[in-house]
Amino acid sequence: MRLSRWIGPSGRVYATDVGAAQLAALREAVQRERLTNVTVLEGAPSTTNLPALCCDAILIRDVYHHLTQPDDIVRSLAASLKSGGRLAVIDFPPR
């Protein structure tokens, strides 16, 4: 939600998750906050389902340690980044 407000109405935020409950919560928050620049996408274990070359930057937070197919996801993320795009990973080791 913060990124949506930060980039403003001319920008686009893609929010992805694989869990049905998480996707429902994301969609509800987007609707409740009336955010018109957020698109919620259902991901999969091996792909983010983000459009190709859609992103100037990608942030994944507290996600990487959950990935069951990290190599596939990294390839999917790379395919979604524009030339010169940046990937930020914020995470912690699995317990």
Summary of the structure (lengths in Angstrom):
residues: 95
radius of gyration: 13.3
end to end distance: 28.1
largest distance: 39.8
contacts: 223
relative contact order: 0.18
helix: 36%
strand: 31%
